[in-house]
Amino acid sequence: MDSDEHVCPVCGQPVQTVVRRHKTLGAWVPVWVGGPCHNPECEANADMVTAPGEDHGGAPAGKSS
């Protein structure tokens, strides 16, 4: 296992370790990876809210009328 602390690739601050999973040979196996960055001064901050006027969807993709 990797005992090193995970860091944000943008700002270098430590981040939490989270468990993801992927399928290998038909079985789901755990993978420990770095979680989201919570540094308020970082570009990769997970807590940032979208600016007003930015539309990130909400309506399903399909034919436009």
N, C-alpha and C positions, 0 to 999 in steps of 0.2 A: 504494500500500500504506500501511497505517497504521503509522507508526513509533513511536506512543505505547506505553508500557508498560501492560499490563493490570493492573487492581487488583481486589481483592475488593470487591463491592458492600456488604458488611456492615461490614468493619473498615478497608478502605482500604489494606491491605498489598499489595505487589506479588505477583502470581501468575505462573506460567509461561504462555507462549503455547502453545496446542495447536492442531492442525489438525483441523477437522471437515470434513464434506463435505455438500453438498446437491445435489439434482438440478435442473438448469435446462435446459429445452428438450431433455430426453433425455440430457444429459451431466452427469456428476458433476464438480462444481467445488469446489476447496478454499476453506475459510473459516477464517481465523485468529481464534481466540477465546481468552478468558481461561480458564485451567485451574482446578482445584480449589484452595481455600485450605488452606494447611498451618500456619496460625497456631494454636498450641494454645489461645489465649485467645478465638478467634473462634467465634461460633455456627455458622458455615458450614464449620467445619473438616472436611475430608474424612477425616482420620485418626481421628476419634472412633469408638469402638466402641459398639455398642448395649448398653444396660443389660440386665442379666440379667432375664429374665422378659418382655422385649419380643419379640413374635413378628412377624417380618417375612416370613413365608411359608416357602417351601421345599416345601410340598405344592402340587400343581397345583390350580387353582381348578376347581370342578365341583360336582356334587351332594353334599350332606352326608348321611351315613347316619344 
